Amino acid sequence: MNQEEIWDSDAAQRYDTPGTGMFAPEVLRPTVERLAGLAGGGAALEFAIGTGRVAIPLAERGVPVTGIELSRPMVQQLRTRADEATIPVIVGDMATSVVPGEFTLVYLVYNTISNLLTQAEQVECFHNAARHLKPGGRFVIELWVPELRKLPPGQKATVWQAEPGYIGLDTYDVLRQHVVSHHFRFDDTRQARLTRSPHRYIWPSELDLMAQLAGFVLESRHADWSGAEFTAESRSHVSVYRVPPNR
């Protein structure tokens, strides 16, 4: 499975769930508010902008937003809600594609850096963020914490979510630091729909080293967009890295 095959036209059309899941107001509102504050009145660049879940409400807050996105179908879906003049998008790889101009904020939400399946690509993603930022600019990453503590000896999978109509299951390859997320959706019939996506998981300490290699310093880390304390029990984190002002 490669990312272009995963994020095809079918996935793009099914991605938006207005008012629920990732699009629920209680999820989206604190995300947009925090990013607007971190932009500090400057322009923002979203890596893997997708269908504009975050970019569109952020632009509505008055933050100029540009995006990079690998999937053309996802960009086409975004275009049903915002035109090129409102949110310009470059089609390409977030680890290497270059956008004209400089930004005060680059951000990557909802675990998307893990879509890059090698450590080298993930490090290059940090370098690409630094390439686009003004001195003092910030790179923000939202990422889940690998749940390897839940794996007893010999077990290779964890169920990370189970609710009516949905089961989320992750299978781990600890040797390569890879995980495949399996999403089972079903109703009252005998049929179920399965979608899968591969990822390379990253520990917070490894993420910090990647940042250091690209010239960033860690400014803050919280358990969510509202600023809750990050602890050993946190399932995800929002990490803010900053380019030194005197770069």
Order of alpha helices (4+ residues) and beta strands (2+ residues): alpha-alpha-alpha-beta-alpha-beta-alpha-beta-beta-alpha-beta-beta-beta-beta-beta-alpha-beta-beta
